């Protein structure tokens, strides 16, 4: 049974095709996967807000 795919973390036999492709079982995958990166922030304002150029947007009583 040397050709049987095994989990790279715990060594258990992998039976599911997705687990075999990934190289880890479902439990080890949940324990070892990293969290998604936080969303990137855009430092500049968008050129358009709601389809209008920024210069056309009223600032109201804030100015």
C-alpha positions, 0 to 999 in steps of 0.5 A: 500500500505504498501508493495509497495517498496519505494526509501530509499532516497526520498520515491518514489515508485520503479517500476523497478525490478533492482531499487527494488533490489537496494533500490533506484531509478535511479536518487537517485542512480546516486546522491548517489553512490560513485566514484570508487576507484582510481587504485592501484599503484604497487611499484615494477617493474614487474618481466617480461617485454614483456615476457622477464626477466628484466635483458634481457631488454636493458637500451640503452643510459640511463646507 
